[in-house]
Amino acid sequence: MTFAVLITLLVLVLLIGFLLFTNASTDVVIIGSLVLLMLFGVLTPIQALSGFIETGPLMIGGLFVVAAGLRETGMVERVAKLLLGRPNTLSGAQFRLMIPVSVLSGFMNTTAIVAMYLPIVSDWAKRIGVSSSKLYMPLSFSAIFGGQFSQLGTATNLVILGLYIKWSESDQSNWAREIGGGELSSAAEFWGMTASGIPAAILGISFIALFSKWLLPDRVKQMDITDEARRYEVTMRVDPGAALLGKTIEEANLRSLPGLYLFGIERGSTMLHAVGPDECLQENDLLHFAGVLESVVDLTRIRGLTPAEGDSGLHQSRRVLVEAVVSAEAPFIGQTVKQCSFRTTYGAAIIGVFRSGEKRSGKIGNMTLEPGDTLLLDSSAGFARLNKDSRDFYLVSTVEGGRVVRHDRALISGLILLAMIILLITGWTDKVVAVWLAAMAMIGTRCLSGAIARSAINWQVLLTIGGAIGIGQAVQASGLAKIGATGLLDVVSTMADSPRLILASVILITGFLAQFVTNYGAATIMFAIVILIAETLGLRPEPFVFGLMAGAGCNFLTPIGYQTNLMVFGPGGYRFTDFMRLGIPLLVIVIFCATLIIPLVFPFS
């Protein structure tokens, strides 16, 4: 065992140990491991950092910006309502999520799909009252299953088929042609994985929906609504011509936000109390709500509703929600919300008021402001900066996620997304170029600002993915991967009488190897091995090649094995072992389906 192999092995043990037994951040552990590999000379800085300029991380960075543009324009909420609906059970929610994701993943980049779905799932989970940790991992795993539907499913399929086509056209494949193998038709290349991929996806998705309630813990808790939570009273007006007109309260999803209560509707001179779910909305209805801050923020994002007390008059691109606690020295003490010239004085409009220890059910405009009242303001980001030291307020802070939605740009952001998908599917331009073209188009058409775009990029995810690719390079460069592959060849040579058992072993070992050297690395390492196995045993290579695709796509066991797992690892609040708990049964399902079905489509002899 060489020094490089020993160091790489020790670094891998340390990495897994830190992820398993400590609360250290994943990106810190991975980058720290990469630094150790450079320190001991296993990798040069260029090799170690090459992962950061791979297609995957570069695409993901742009996709974060595209997803932010969709969210800022309200397109995320529209897509969620169209695709996901309002299921009544956890399993129903998971089916609604996983089926379309798996189908889409069969024909376009899985990373792009998961990146686009992440903000959708975050909002949707809150609306249906489900912990997002019950949905993020199924999102990633369903995309992985979909990658086995066709040649386009994952880049790994393309890599393996490219290696096989190049091999089949060389003289090295003469022995395979003699026994009827060595060449694939165009249909076999494109749909070869479908026969085992679809049954595996059906069984795998069904398993997740039926058993994940026990196998996946609630790492991210649902919104904790207590009696002490701040409950604002907010009045929203139904805009003329809004899509909400004629819909019931239930159909408009105004009862689905947790911690938000519609206690009355003011319609002309009539006040409706105890509003039922079947009450239809009419033009200029004033809807009186009381609810926690997070749900009030979501309420302001609904298209067709605007604050009844007016707004700040600022352009949508500058407007944010701000909280301010009224001090005893404020000049508007003793005045009602309607009476005080708050907007003129501060450049902000009061859209909600919270008063500790007092529950009210009247109009906000008639509330007399008192010291200690917390005001929810429609203002600019500069309000907090200008008034943080003001004697009029005890505390001023910008509300997270409280930017005003640019609904007028929703169609534009949707068209940009559609154009990006077309470019990704057709391959008219490079994938990285397609994604960043869409990202720049989002900024250029003012779907979001440059500042929001910069803050939308999750650098922790990018550091983790780039570092993981570098560690995969170390496993190959040090020779550790070759040692493992040679050991596999020695093992399977004892199974010559059972080709299916050999195929199962190939899938299992490839799947395990892919967790640590990435699926690309596992595919490249194992390809030469499976060809040698087939030649040694006198069997056609096709079933082993497609088994190699199945194994390289089994990225269920660790968060570092695949980019989509890394993308959901942080937002889902998962631990390293959570992936194994759900992933091991899924790996067994893939091995079973591939071992059973692939030899029926591509016989061993």
C-alpha positions in Angstrom: 0.0 0.0 0.0 1.5 3.3 -1.1 1.7 6.4 1.0 -0.9 8.2 -1.2 -3.4 5.3 -0.8 -2.8 5.2 3.0 -3.4 9.0 3.3 -6.5 8.9 1.1 -8.0 6.0 3.1 -7.3 7.8 6.4 -8.9 11.0 5.1 -12.0 9.2 4.0 -12.3 7.6 7.4 -12.0 11.0 9.1 -14.5 12.5 6.7 -17.1 9.9 7.3 -16.4 9.9 11.0 -16.9 13.6 11.3 -20.1 13.5 9.3 -21.5 10.6 11.3 -20.5 11.5 14.9 -20.2 15.3 15.0 -22.3 18.3 14.2 -19.7 19.9 12.0 -20.9 21.5 8.8 -20.7 19.3 5.8 -18.9 21.9 3.6 -16.3 22.5 6.3 -15.6 18.8 6.7 -15.2 18.2 3.0 -13.1 21.3 2.3 -10.9 20.4 5.3 -10.5 16.9 3.9 -9.5 18.4 0.6 -6.9 20.6 2.3 -5.3 17.5 4.0 -5.1 15.7 0.6 -3.3 18.7 -0.9 -1.1 19.1 2.2 0.2 15.5 1.9 0.7 15.7 -1.8 -2.1 13.3 -2.9 -3.6 16.0 -5.0 -2.1 19.1 -6.6 -4.1 22.4 -6.0 -5.3 22.2 -9.7 -6.6 18.7 -9.2 -8.2 19.4 -5.9 -10.0 22.5 -7.1 -11.0 21.2 -10.5 -14.3 20.1 -9.1 -15.4 23.7 -8.7 -15.3 24.3 -12.4 -17.2 21.0 -13.3 -20.5 21.3 -15.1 -22.5 20.3 -12.1 -21.5 23.1 -9.6 -21.5 25.7 -12.4 -25.0 24.7 -13.4 -26.3 24.6 -9.8 -25.0 28.1 -9.1 -27.0 29.5 -12.0 -30.1 27.4 -11.1 -30.2 29.0 -7.7 -30.6 32.4 -9.5 -33.3 31.0 -11.8 -35.2 29.5 -8.9 -34.9 32.9 -7.0 -36.4 34.7 -10.1 -39.3 32.3 -10.1 -39.9 32.8 -6.4 -39.6 36.6 -6.6 -42.3 36.8 -9.3 -44.7 34.3 -7.7 -44.2 31.7 -10.3 -43.2 29.1 -7.7 -46.6 29.3 -6.0 -48.4 29.0 -9.4 -46.3 25.9 -10.3 -46.9 24.3 -6.9 -50.6 24.8 -7.1 -50.7 23.4 -10.7 -48.5 20.3 -10.1 -48.8 19.5 -6.4 -52.3 20.5 -5.2 -53.4 19.9 -1.6 -53.1 16.2 -0.7 -54.6 15.1 2.6 -51.9 12.6 3.6 -48.1 12.4 3.7 -48.0 9.4 1.3 -50.3 11.3 -1.1 -48.0 14.3 -1.0 -45.0 12.2 -1.7 -46.7 10.5 -4.7 -47.7 13.9 -6.1 -44.1 15.1 -5.7 -42.2 12.0 -6.9 -44.1 10.9 -9.9 -43.7 14.1 -12.0 -40.1 14.6 -10.8 -39.1 11.0 -11.9 -40.7 11.4 -15.3 -39.1 14.7 -15.9 -35.7 13.4 -14.8 -35.8 10.7 -17.5 -35.4 13.3 -20.2 -33.6 16.3 -18.6 -30.9 17.1 -16.1 -31.8 15.9 -12.6 -29.8 18.7 -11.0 -31.9 21.3 -12.8 -35.2 19.7 -11.7 -34.2 19.4 -8.1 -32.9 23.0 -8.0 -36.2 24.2 -9.4 -38.3 22.1 -7.1 -36.5 23.1 -3.8 -38.3 26.4 -3.3 -41.6 24.9 -4.5 -41.3 22.1 -1.9 -40.3 24.5 0.9 -43.5 26.6 0.4 -45.7 23.6 -0.3 -44.6 21.8 2.8 -45.6 24.7 5.0 -49.0 25.0 3.3 -50.0 21.4 3.7 -48.5 21.1 7.2 -45.8 18.5 6.5 -42.2 18.6 7.7 -40.0 19.4 4.7 -37.6 16.7 5.7 -40.3 14.2 4.8 -40.2 15.6 1.2 -36.7 16.8 0.4 -35.0 13.3 0.3 -37.9 11.8 -1.6 -37.4 14.6 -4.1 -33.8 13.7 -4.6 -34.4 10.0 -4.7 -37.2 10.2 -7.2 -35.0 12.3 -9.5 -32.3 9.6 -9.2 -34.9 6.9 -10.1 -35.9 8.9 -13.1 -32.4 9.0 -14.3 -32.7 5.4 -15.2 -35.6 5.9 -17.6 -33.5 6.7 -20.7 -30.1 7.5 -22.2 -30.6 11.2 -21.3 -31.5 10.5 -17.7 -28.1 11.2 -16.3 -24.7 12.2 -17.6 -23.4 8.8 -16.2 -25.5 6.9 -18.7 -24.0 9.0 -21.5 -20.5 8.4 -20.2 -20.9 4.7 -20.0 -22.5 4.4 -23.4 -19.8 6.6 -24.9 -17.1 4.3 -23.4 -19.0 1.2 -24.7 -19.5 2.5 -28.2 -15.8 3.5 -28.5 -14.9 0.0 -27.2 -17.3 -1.8 -29.5 -15.8 -0.1 -32.6 -12.3 -1.2 -31.7 -10.6 -4.5 -32.3 -10.7 -5.2 -28.6 -14.4 -6.2 -29.0 -13.8 -8.9 -31.6 -14.4 -11.6 -29.0 -17.8 -10.1 -28.2 -18.9 -10.0 -31.8 -18.0 -13.7 -32.2 -20.6 -14.6 -29.5 -23.3 -12.2 -30.9 -22.6 -9.1 -28.8 -20.6 -6.0 -29.1 -23.0 -3.6 -30.8 -26.2 -1.8 -29.8 -28.9 -0.3 -31.9 -29.9 3.3 -31.5 -33.1 2.2 -29.8 -31.2 -0.1 -27.4 -28.8 2.8 -26.5 -31.7 5.2 -25.7 -34.2 2.9 -24.1 -31.9 0.1 -22.8 -32.3 1.2 -19.1 -36.0 1.6 -19.3 -37.0 -2.1 -18.9 -35.4 -2.2 -15.4 -35.5 1.5 -14.6 -39.3 1.9 -14.7 -40.1 -1.1 -12.5 -37.4 -0.1 -10.0 -38.9 3.5 -9.9 -42.4 2.2 -9.3 -41.3 -0.1 -6.5 -38.9 2.5 -5.0 -41.4 5.4 -5.1 -44.1 3.1 -3.6 -41.7 2.0 -0.9 -40.8 5.6 0.0 -44.5 6.7 0.2 -45.4 3.7 2.3 -42.5 3.5 4.7 -40.7 6.8 4.9 -43.0 8.0 7.7 -41.0 5.6 9.9 -37.6 5.7 8.2 -37.4 9.5 7.8 -37.3 11.5 11.0 -38.8 15.0 11.3 -35.5 16.9 11.1 -37.2 20.2 10.1 -40.1 20.9 12.4 -43.3 22.4 11.2 -44.0 26.0 12.1 -44.3 26.2 15.9 -47.4 28.2 16.7 -47.7 29.1 20.3 -49.9 31.4 22.3 -46.8 33.7 22.7 -46.2 34.0 19.0 -46.7 37.5 17.6 -50.1 37.6 15.8 -50.6 40.6 13.5 -53.9 41.9 12.4 -53.8 42.6 8.7 -56.5 43.8 6.2 -56.1 42.8 2.6 -58.2 44.0 -0.4 -59.3 41.8 -3.3 -58.1 43.6 -6.4 -60.5 44.3 -9.3 -60.0 41.7 -12.0 -58.0 39.4 -9.7 -58.0 35.7 -10.5 -59.4 35.1 -7.0 -62.8 36.7 -7.9 -65.6 34.2 -7.7 -63.5 31.6 -5.8 -64.4 30.4 -2.4 -62.2 30.9 0.6 -61.2 27.3 0.4 -60.4 27.4 -3.3 -58.3 30.5 -2.9 -56.2 28.6 -0.3 -56.8 31.4 2.3 -57.4 28.7 5.0 -54.2 26.7 4.2 -51.6 29.0 5.8 -50.7 27.8 9.3 -51.4 30.2 12.2 -53.5 32.5 10.0 -57.2 33.2 10.8 -59.7 35.0 8.6 -62.0 36.6 11.2 -64.1 38.8 8.9 -64.9 40.1 5.5 -66.0 43.7 5.0 -68.2 44.0 1.9 -69.4 47.5 1.3 -71.3 48.5 4.5 -71.7 44.9 5.6 -69.3 43.1 8.0 -69.4 39.3 7.7 -68.2 37.4 10.8 -67.4 33.7 11.2 -66.6 33.4 7.6 -67.1 29.8 6.2 -64.9 28.0 3.6 -67.7 28.3 1.0 -67.9 32.1 1.0 -67.1 33.5 -2.4 -64.7 36.4 -2.8 -66.0 39.6 -4.5 -64.2 42.6 -5.9 -62.9 45.1 -3.3 -63.7 42.8 -0.4 -61.7 43.7 2.7 -60.4 40.5 4.3 -59.5 40.9 8.0 -56.8 38.4 9.1 -55.0 37.7 12.3 -51.9 35.5 12.2 -48.2 34.8 12.8 -45.6 36.7 10.9 -44.5 33.9 8.6 -48.0 33.3 7.4 -48.7 37.1 7.0 -45.6 37.3 4.8 -47.0 34.4 2.7 -50.4 36.2 2.6 -48.8 39.3 1.0 -47.3 37.1 -1.7 -50.7 36.0 -3.0 -51.6 37.4 -6.4 -54.7 39.6 -6.3 -54.5 40.7 -2.7 -53.0 44.1 -1.6 -52.8 45.8 1.8 -56.1 47.7 2.3 -54.4 50.5 4.3 -52.4 51.4 1.2 -48.7 50.8 0.4 -45.5 52.8 0.5 -45.8 53.9 -3.1 -42.3 52.6 -3.9 -41.5 50.6 -7.0 -42.0 46.8 -6.4 -38.3 46.1 -6.9 -37.5 48.3 -3.8 -40.4 47.2 -1.4 -39.8 45.0 1.6 -41.6 44.2 4.8 -40.1 45.7 8.0 -41.0 45.3 11.7 -40.8 48.3 14.0 -41.6 48.5 17.7 -43.1 51.8 18.7 -41.3 53.7 21.5 -42.9 55.9 24.2 -41.4 59.0 22.5 -43.0 58.4 19.1 -45.0 61.5 17.9 -48.0 59.4 16.7 -48.8 57.9 20.1 -52.5 58.2 20.7 -53.5 58.5 17.1 -55.2 55.8 15.0 -53.5 54.2 12.0 -55.7 56.2 9.7 -55.0 59.5 11.5 -51.2 59.4 11.7 -49.3 60.6 8.7 -46.9 57.7 8.9 -46.4 57.3 5.2 -45.6 60.9 4.7 -43.2 61.1 7.6 -41.4 57.8 7.3 -41.9 56.7 3.6 -43.6 53.5 4.9 -47.2 52.2 5.1 -48.6 50.4 8.2 -50.2 47.2 7.0 -50.4 45.3 10.3 -50.3 45.8 14.0 -49.5 43.5 16.9 -50.2 44.4 20.5 -49.0 42.0 23.2 -51.6 40.6 25.6 -54.6 42.0 23.6 -56.7 40.2 21.1 -58.7 42.5 18.7 -61.1 41.8 15.9 -61.7 45.3 14.6 -60.4 47.3 11.7 -56.7 48.1 11.7 -57.3 51.6 10.6 -59.3 52.3 13.8 -56.5 51.0 16.2 -55.0 53.7 18.4 -51.2 53.3 18.4 -49.5 52.8 21.8 -46.0 52.3 23.1 -44.8 48.7 22.6 -47.0 48.1 19.5 -45.2 46.2 16.8 -45.9 47.6 13.3 -45.6 45.6 10.1 -44.6 48.1 7.5 -44.4 48.2 3.7 -41.2 50.1 3.1 -37.8 50.0 1.5 -34.7 48.2 2.8 -33.4 51.6 3.7 -36.0 52.2 6.4 -34.3 49.9 8.8 -30.9 51.5 8.2 -32.3 55.1 8.6 -34.4 54.4 11.7 -32.3 51.9 13.7 -31.2 54.7 16.0 -34.4 56.7 15.9 -36.0 57.6 19.2 -39.4 56.8 17.6 -38.8 53.1 17.6 -37.2 50.7 20.1 -36.3 48.1 17.4 -36.4 48.0 13.6 -35.7 44.9 11.5 -36.3 43.7 8.0 -38.5 40.7 7.7 -36.9 37.7 6.1 -38.6 36.8 2.8 -40.7 39.9 3.1 -40.0 41.4 -0.4 -43.0 42.3 -2.4 -43.8 39.7 -5.1 -43.4 41.0 -8.7 -46.5 39.3 -10.1 -46.3 41.4 -13.3 -43.1 39.6 -14.1 -44.4 36.1 -13.5 -45.1 35.4 -17.2 -41.6 36.6 -18.2 -39.9 34.3 -15.6 -42.0 31.4 -16.7 -41.0 31.9 -20.4 -37.4 32.2 -19.3 -37.7 28.9 -17.5 -39.3 27.2 -20.5 -36.6 28.5 -22.8 -33.9 27.1 -20.5 -35.6 23.7 -20.4 -35.8 23.6 -24.2 -32.1 24.5 -24.4 -31.2 21.8 -21.9 -33.3 19.1 -23.7 -32.2 19.9 -27.3 -28.6 20.6 -26.5 -28.5 23.6 -28.8 -26.0 25.1 -26.5 -23.8 24.0 -23.6 -25.8 23.2 -20.4 -23.8 25.7 -18.3 -24.4 28.4 -20.9 -28.1 27.6 -21.1 -28.5 27.9 -17.3 -26.5 31.1 -16.9 -28.2 32.7 -19.9 -31.5 32.1 -18.1 -30.1 33.5 -14.9 -28.9 36.7 -16.6 -32.2 37.0 -18.4 -34.0 36.9 -15.0 -31.8 39.8 -13.8 -32.0 41.7 -17.2 -35.8 41.5 -17.3 -36.0 42.7 -13.6 -37.6 39.5 -12.3 -35.0 40.0 -9.5 -32.2 42.4 -8.7 -28.5 41.6 -8.8 -28.3 41.8 -5.0 -31.1 39.2 -4.6 -29.4 37.0 -7.2 -26.1 37.1 -5.4 -27.8 36.2 -2.0 -29.8 33.4 -3.7 -26.7 31.4 -4.5 -26.1 28.8 -1.7 -22.4 28.8 -1.4 -22.4 26.0 1.2 -23.9 23.6 -1.4 -21.4 24.6 -4.1 -18.5 24.2 -1.8 -19.7 20.8 -0.7 -20.2 19.6 -4.3 -16.9 20.9 -5.6 -15.0 19.5 -2.7 -16.7 16.1 -3.0 -15.6 15.9 -6.7 -12.1 16.7 -5.6 -12.1 13.9 -3.1 -13.3 11.5 -5.8 -10.3 12.6 -7.9 -8.0 11.7 -4.9 -9.5 8.2 -4.7 -8.7 7.6 -8.4 -5.3 9.4 -8.5 -4.0 7.7 -5.4 -4.7 4.2 -6.8 -7.2 3.3 -4.0 -10.0 2.8 -6.6 -7.8 0.4 -8.6 -7.0 -1.7 -5.6 -10.7 -2.0 -4.8 -11.6 -2.9 -8.4 -8.9 -5.6 -8.5 -10.3 -7.1 -5.4 -13.7 -7.2 -7.0 -12.4 -9.1 -10.0 -10.9 -11.7 -7.7 -14.2 -12.1 -5.9 -16.4 -12.5 -9.0 -14.1 -15.0 -10.6 -15.4 -17.5 -8.0 -19.0 -17.0 -9.3 -18.5 -18.2 -12.9 -21.5 -20.6 -12.6 -24.0 -17.8 -11.7 -24.0 -14.9 -14.1 -26.9 -13.2 -12.3 -25.0 -13.3 -9.1 -22.0 -11.7 -10.8 -24.3 -9.0 -12.2 -25.8 -8.3 -8.8 -22.2 -8.0 -7.4 -21.3 -5.6 -10.1 -24.3 -3.4 -9.4 -23.7 -3.5 -5.6 -20.0 -2.7 -5.8 -20.5 0.0 -8.3 -23.3 1.5 -6.2 -21.0 1.5 -3.1 -18.1 2.9 -5.0 -20.2 5.7 -6.4 -20.9 7.0 -2.9 -17.3 8.0 -2.5 -15.8 8.6 -5.9 -18.9 10.1 -7.6 -21.0 8.2 -10.1 -18.7 9.4 -12.9 -15.7 8.1 -11.2 -17.3 4.7 -10.4 -18.5 4.3 -14.0 -15.0 5.1 -15.4 -13.2 2.7 -13.0 -15.7 -0.1 -13.3 -16.1 -0.1 -17.1 -12.8 -1.8 -17.8 -13.5 -4.3 -15.0 -16.9 -5.4 -16.3 -15.6 -5.8 -19.8 -12.8 -8.0 -18.5 -15.2 -10.0 -16.4 -17.4 -10.7 -19.5 -14.4 -11.7 -21.6 -13.0 -13.9 -18.9 -16.3 -15.8 -18.5 -17.2 -15.8 -22.2 -20.4 -13.8 -21.7 -21.9 -11.0 -23.7 -20.9 -7.6 -22.2 -24.3 -5.8 -22.6 -26.0 -7.0 -19.4 -23.0 -6.0 -17.4 -22.8 -2.6 -19.1 -26.4 -1.8 -18.3 -25.9 -3.3 -14.8 -23.1 -0.8 -14.5 -25.5 2.1 -15.3 -27.9 0.8 -12.7 -25.2 0.6 -10.1 -23.7 4.0 -10.9 -27.2 5.5 -10.6 -27.8 4.0 -7.1 -26.8 7.1 -5.2 -29.0 6.5 -2.2 -26.6 5.7 0.6 -24.8 8.9 1.5 -25.4 12.7 1.0 -22.0 13.1 -0.7 -22.6 10.5 -3.4 -24.7 12.7 -5.7 -25.3 16.3 -6.3 -29.0 16.3 -5.7 -28.4 14.6 -2.3 -26.1 17.3 -1.3 -28.6 19.9 -2.4 -31.3 18.6 0.0 -28.9 17.6 2.8 -28.7 21.0 4.4 -32.3 22.3 3.8 -33.7 18.9 5.1 -31.6 19.1 8.3 -30.6 15.5 7.6 -27.9 13.5 9.3 -25.4 11.3 7.4 -27.1 8.1 8.5 -30.6 9.2 7.4 -29.7 8.4 3.8 -28.6 4.9 4.7 -31.8 4.2 6.6 -34.0 4.9 3.5 -31.4 4.2 0.9 -30.4 0.6 1.7 -33.9 -0.8 0.9 -33.9 1.3 -2.3 -30.5 -0.1 -3.4 -31.9 -3.6 -2.8 -34.9 -2.8 -5.0 -32.7 -1.6 -7.8 -30.4 -4.6 -7.6 -33.4 -7.0 -7.6 -35.1 -5.3 -10.7 -31.8 -5.0 -12.7 -30.7 -8.5 -11.9 -34.1 -10.0 -12.8 -34.9 -7.9 -15.9 -31.7 -6.8 -17.7 -30.7 -10.4 -18.6 -34.2 -10.9 -20.2 -33.6 -7.9 -22.5 -29.9 -8.4 -23.0 -29.1 -12.1 -22.5 -25.7 -13.3 -21.2 -25.3 -15.6 -24.2 
